[in-house]
Amino acid sequence: MAENGFQGIPFAGVLGLNYPNISFIGAIPIFDKLKNQGAISEPVFAFYLSKSPPLFSLQMQGEGSVVMFGRVDKAYYQEMLNWVPLIQVGDWRAHMDHISMKRKVIACSGGCKPLVDTRTSLILGPRRLVNNIQKLISATPRGSEHYISCFAVNTLPSTIFTINGIKYPVLARAYILKDSRGHCYTTFKENTVRTSRETWMLGDVFLRQYFSVYDQGNDRIGLAQAVAQNAPSLASNAAGENATHVSGYPGSRNSKELIEQRNNLSMRRKVIACSGGCEALVDTRTSLILGPRRLVNNIQKLIGATPWDSKIFYVGNITIGTPPQEFQVIFDTGSSDLWVPSIDCNSTSCATHVRFRHLQSSTFRPTNKTFRIIYGSGRMNGVIAYDTVRIGDLVSTDQPFGLSVEEYGFAHKRFDGILGLNYWNLSWSKAMPIFDKLKNEGAISEPVFAFYLSKDKREGSVVMFGGVDHRYYKGELKWVPLIQAVDWSVHVDRITMNREVIACSEGCAALVDTGSSNIQGPGRLIDNIQRIIGATPRGSKYYVSCSAVNILPSIIFTINGVNYPVPPRAYILKVRGQY
């Protein structure tokens, strides 16, 4: 009649498989009723969970998950089952000797009583012990998750659960998962159920590695190494008579199942749009599903979608500290400072990004010097510190950099910090930029850097330090002198369209800025360009029909006597498949 906390979860209900005494409603569970009626040959059930989270095959062809009732299919595990007696008849708890990492006990030192729980997707434990594990593997908190560099996964140790004298290792690639942005997070979480004893819950992370059997007839749990993902298909009946396989569909935080119904649009059996019927155009020209804003916004809310800034950012990975902590930064020729969020920053912007944990770096050196930076789209306040910074194979030891303690305007942006590549004199912090330090130390062969920004993300963009790779451009480089040796500003002769000067008629200065996603200029002149190409204002943007793109003229920037045309397919971007 009423539910709370299950919004957006991809299941319609729960089928309990614990003992009858645990039942809240006092009714006989379905497994016990099947057992009592002789519908199953043995009072056992078993789980094989596929090793391909977060979505499991619904068709169960080769890689799917399986729950079996009445008998155990030996094709789903290797060698022999190890039987573990229950602590007491009443729930699926067994005695665990300890949890260790690198031959050192890290939890459950005096033994503990974990619940083997197929409803739980993670490994849950007491906050203090889980936080210690996160610290041991150098995981960084961000929001409700702890993140780690994906490059470090292969170097992390296994976590070993010793149960009834037998070791059950869980490899790092099993307890580290990737989110939708490609960032790696750990699956250790605090158990929010408060008890007087050390309570752990071994969920799907553990059970994907080990085939599990629940024997109610002998009050025991069986564990064995699960087979690889080429497990038998459900089409086989290897389990024998009176054994049932059911496809598994574990709940993923990011997954939703859309169900198609005639005459309306529904999700999880609830009408969410087109409630009285509606007309839909089947349009092969449109790559998306388009609908009224209010209803589309409601669908986005139902699936937990977050609106992103429409600006384009080119980001790259760097690491800071020893051991290295990874950050995504913008390589910015418009500024000179390197900074990333500090673990001490509590701003909303910081909470959505990876933060630097200075206490985990053995090469960290703090200072009391503070500074602030004001950008066109945000600002930050921070402190100067020193540590080892790596950009690819380049290493700058004792590099000064900023740690933000307050940020405004960067929430949900797809970068953690900024690496400035402008001249030293523009530094807000007055600290030596990393490029200058690498140059002074002879770490690069030439005092140059270069950018190749891909027009198609599949090709990949590149930033080069110390030299230029000629494979990324055609013809000869045309050199343009700087107006003065203080920033990357050059003299532009004029800007034309259809052979008419539309801006910069007497020459002007232009900053070549990799940190800006658009072409920016004086409001009056920009408005004139929008008028010339027939763009219509809507909100903060100007729109044109995509069908007109091929007939629009190029915009030509004449710099140092050379024309640099920008075609309309470059200065017009698509939004939502229409404009």
Backbone hydrogen bonds, N-H to C=O, Kabsch-Sander energy under -0.5 kcal/mol:
donor,donor_aa,acceptor,acceptor_aa,energy
9,I,6,F,-1.9
11,F,9,I,-1.9
16,G,14,V,-0.6
22,I,19,Y,-1.7
23,S,20,P,-1.6
33,K,29,P,-2.0
34,L,30,I,-2.5
35,K,31,F,-2.3
36,N,32,D,-2.8
37,Q,33,K,-1.9
38,G,35,K,-1.2
39,A,34,L,-2.4
40,I,34,L,-0.7
41,S,242,N,-0.6
44,V,42,E,-2.1
45,F,214,Y,-1.5
46,A,68,M,-2.1
47,F,212,S,-2.6
48,Y,66,V,-3.0
49,L,207,L,-0.6
50,S,48,Y,-0.6
62,G,60,M,-1.3
63,E,61,Q,-0.8
66,V,48,Y,-3.1
67,V,246,V,-1.6
68,M,46,A,-2.7
69,F,244,T,-1.6
70,G,44,V,-3.0
74,K,72,V,-0.8
76,Y,73,D,-1.7
77,Y,74,K,-1.2
78,Q,225,Q,-3.0
82,N,223,L,-2.9
83,W,81,L,-0.6
84,V,221,I,-3.2
86,L,219,D,-2.0
87,I,93,R,-2.1
91,D,88,Q,-1.0
93,R,91,D,-1.7
94,A,114,P,-1.4
95,H,85,P,-0.6
96,M,112,C,-2.9
97,D,162,T,-2.2
98,H,162,T,-1.1
99,I,107,A,-2.5
100,S,160,I,-2.6
101,M,104,K,-2.4
104,K,101,M,-1.4
106,I,99,I,-2.8
107,A,99,I,-1.6
111,G,97,D,-0.6
111,G,108,C,-1.7
112,C,96,M,-2.1
113,K,198,E,-0.8
115,L,200,W,-2.3
116,V,92,W,-2.4
116,V,114,P,-0.5
117,D,115,L,-0.8
117,D,202,L,-1.8
118,T,116,V,-0.5
120,T,117,D,-0.8
123,I,187,T,-2.5
124,L,122,L,-0.6
124,L,201,M,-2.0
125,G,189,K,-2.1
130,V,126,P,-2.7
131,N,127,R,-2.9
132,N,128,R,-1.5
133,I,129,L,-1.9
134,Q,130,V,-2.4
135,K,131,N,-2.0
136,L,132,N,-2.3
137,I,133,I,-1.8
138,S,135,K,-1.3
139,A,134,Q,-3.0
140,T,147,Y,-3.6
142,R,145,E,-3.2
145,E,142,R,-1.7
147,Y,140,T,-3.6
148,I,184,C,-2.4
152,A,149,S,-1.4
153,V,150,C,-0.9
155,T,152,A,-1.5
156,L,152,A,-0.7
156,L,153,V,-1.2
159,T,170,V,-2.5
160,I,100,S,-3.0
160,I,158,S,-0.5
161,F,159,T,-0.6
161,F,168,Y,-1.9
162,T,98,H,-2.6
162,T,160,I,-0.7
163,I,161,F,-0.7
163,I,166,I,-2.7
164,N,95,H,-0.7
166,I,163,I,-1.9
168,Y,161,F,-2.1
170,V,159,T,-2.7
171,L,169,P,-0.5
174,A,171,L,-1.6
175,Y,171,L,-1.8
176,I,172,A,-1.5
177,L,185,Y,-2.7
179,D,183,H,-2.9
182,G,179,D,-1.9
184,C,148,I,-0.6
185,Y,177,L,-3.2
186,T,146,H,-2.5
187,T,175,Y,-1.8
189,K,123,I,-2.4
191,N,125,G,-3.2
192,T,190,E,-0.8
194,R,192,T,-0.8
199,T,197,R,-0.9
201,M,124,L,-2.3
202,L,115,L,-2.3
203,G,122,L,-1.2
203,G,201,M,-0.9
204,D,120,T,-2.6
205,V,121,S,-0.6
206,F,203,G,-0.9
207,L,203,G,-2.3
208,R,204,D,-2.3
209,Q,206,F,-1.1
210,Y,206,F,-1.1
211,F,224,A,-2.3
212,S,47,F,-1.8
213,V,222,G,-2.5
214,Y,45,F,-3.4
215,D,213,V,-0.6
215,D,220,R,-2.4
216,Q,43,P,-1.9
216,Q,214,Y,-0.9
217,G,43,P,-0.9
219,D,215,D,-0.7
220,R,215,D,-1.7
221,I,84,V,-2.7
222,G,213,V,-2.7
223,L,82,N,-2.1
224,A,211,F,-1.7
226,A,209,Q,-2.3
227,V,76,Y,-1.8
231,A,62,G,-0.8
231,A,229,Q,-0.8
234,L,60,M,-1.1
236,S,233,S,-1.6
240,G,237,N,-1.6
243,A,240,G,-1.2
244,T,69,F,-1.6
246,V,67,V,-1.6
248,G,65,S,-1.3
255,S,252,S,-0.9
258,L,256,K,-0.6
259,I,266,S,-0.7
260,E,258,L,-0.5
261,Q,264,N,-0.6
264,N,261,Q,-0.8
265,L,273,A,-1.8
266,S,259,I,-0.8
267,M,270,K,-2.2
268,R,257,E,-0.7
270,K,267,M,-1.3
272,I,265,L,-2.4
273,A,265,L,-1.3
277,G,274,C,-1.8
282,V,280,A,-0.6
283,D,281,L,-0.9
284,T,282,V,-0.6
286,T,283,D,-1.1
290,L,288,L,-0.6
296,V,292,P,-2.8
297,N,293,R,-3.2
298,N,294,R,-1.5
299,I,295,L,-2.0
300,Q,296,V,-2.5
301,K,297,N,-1.9
302,L,298,N,-2.2
303,I,299,I,-2.0
304,G,301,K,-1.1
305,A,300,Q,-2.8
315,V,313,F,-0.6
316,G,329,V,-2.4
318,I,327,F,-2.3
319,T,390,R,-2.0
320,I,325,Q,-2.3
321,G,388,T,-2.5
325,Q,320,I,-2.0
327,F,318,I,-2.7
329,V,316,G,-2.9
329,V,327,F,-0.6
330,I,417,G,-1.6
331,F,314,Y,-0.6
331,F,329,V,-0.5
332,D,330,I,-0.9
332,D,419,L,-2.4
333,T,331,F,-0.6
335,S,332,D,-0.8
339,W,337,D,-0.5
339,W,418,I,-2.2
340,V,402,G,-2.0
342,S,404,S,-2.1
343,I,356,F,-2.0
345,C,342,S,-1.9
346,N,344,D,-0.5
346,N,405,V,-0.7
351,A,347,S,-1.9
352,T,348,T,-0.8
352,T,349,S,-0.7
353,H,350,C,-2.0
356,F,341,P,-3.4
358,H,356,F,-1.0
360,Q,357,R,-1.5
361,S,358,H,-1.5
362,S,322,T,-2.8
362,S,360,Q,-0.6
364,F,361,S,-0.8
365,R,386,Y,-2.7
367,T,384,I,-0.8
371,F,382,G,-2.2
373,I,380,M,-2.4
375,Y,373,I,-0.5
375,Y,378,G,-3.3
379,R,408,Y,-2.2
380,M,373,I,-2.2
381,N,406,E,-2.3
382,G,371,F,-2.9
383,V,403,L,-2.0
384,I,369,K,-2.6
385,A,401,F,-2.6
386,Y,365,R,-2.6
387,D,399,Q,-1.5
389,V,396,S,-2.5
390,R,319,T,-2.6
391,I,394,L,-2.2
392,G,390,R,-0.5
394,L,391,I,-2.2
396,S,389,V,-2.9
397,T,395,V,-0.6
399,Q,387,D,-2.6
399,Q,396,S,-0.6
401,F,385,A,-2.4
402,G,338,L,-3.2
403,L,383,V,-2.5
404,S,340,V,-2.1
404,S,402,G,-0.5
405,V,381,N,-3.0
406,E,381,N,-1.8
408,Y,379,R,-2.4
413,K,410,F,-1.9
416,D,328,Q,-3.4
417,G,328,Q,-1.5
418,I,339,W,-1.5
419,L,330,I,-3.1
420,G,337,D,-1.3
420,G,418,I,-0.6
421,L,332,D,-3.4
421,L,335,S,-0.8
422,N,335,S,-2.5
426,L,423,Y,-1.7
427,S,424,W,-2.3
437,K,433,P,-2.0
438,L,434,I,-2.6
439,K,435,F,-2.4
440,N,436,D,-2.7
441,E,437,K,-1.9
442,G,439,K,-1.2
443,A,438,L,-2.4
444,I,438,L,-0.7
448,V,446,E,-2.0
450,A,464,M,-2.0
452,Y,462,V,-2.9
454,S,452,Y,-0.6
459,E,456,D,-2.5
460,G,456,D,-0.7
462,V,452,Y,-2.8
464,M,450,A,-2.9
466,G,448,V,-3.2
470,H,468,V,-0.8
472,Y,469,D,-1.6
473,Y,470,H,-1.2
479,W,477,L,-0.6
483,I,489,S,-2.2
486,V,484,Q,-2.6
487,D,484,Q,-1.2
489,S,487,D,-1.2
490,V,510,A,-2.5
491,H,481,P,-0.5
492,V,490,V,-0.5
492,V,508,C,-3.4
493,D,558,T,-2.7
494,R,558,T,-1.1
495,I,503,A,-2.3
496,T,556,I,-2.5
497,M,500,E,-2.4
498,N,554,S,-0.5
500,E,497,M,-1.7
502,I,495,I,-2.9
503,A,495,I,-1.5
507,G,493,D,-0.6
507,G,504,C,-1.6
508,C,492,V,-2.2
510,A,490,V,-2.4
512,V,488,W,-2.4
512,V,510,A,-0.5
513,D,511,L,-0.9
514,T,512,V,-0.6
516,S,513,D,-1.1
520,Q,518,N,-0.6
526,I,522,P,-2.6
527,D,523,G,-2.6
528,N,524,R,-1.4
529,I,525,L,-1.9
530,Q,526,I,-2.4
531,R,527,D,-2.0
532,I,528,N,-2.1
533,I,529,I,-1.9
534,G,531,R,-0.9
535,A,530,Q,-2.8
536,T,543,Y,-3.2
538,R,541,K,-3.2
541,K,538,R,-1.7
543,Y,536,T,-2.8
544,V,579,Y,-0.6
546,C,578,Q,-0.9
548,A,545,S,-1.7
549,V,546,C,-1.2
551,I,548,A,-1.4
552,L,548,A,-0.7
552,L,549,V,-1.0
555,I,566,V,-2.3
556,I,496,T,-2.9
556,I,554,S,-0.5
557,F,555,I,-0.6
557,F,564,Y,-2.0
558,T,494,R,-2.5
558,T,556,I,-0.7
559,I,557,F,-0.7
559,I,562,V,-2.7
560,N,491,H,-0.6
562,V,559,I,-1.8
564,Y,557,F,-2.1
566,V,555,I,-2.8
570,A,567,P,-2.0
571,Y,567,P,-1.6
572,I,568,P,-1.8
578,Q,575,V,-1.6
579,Y,575,V,-1.3
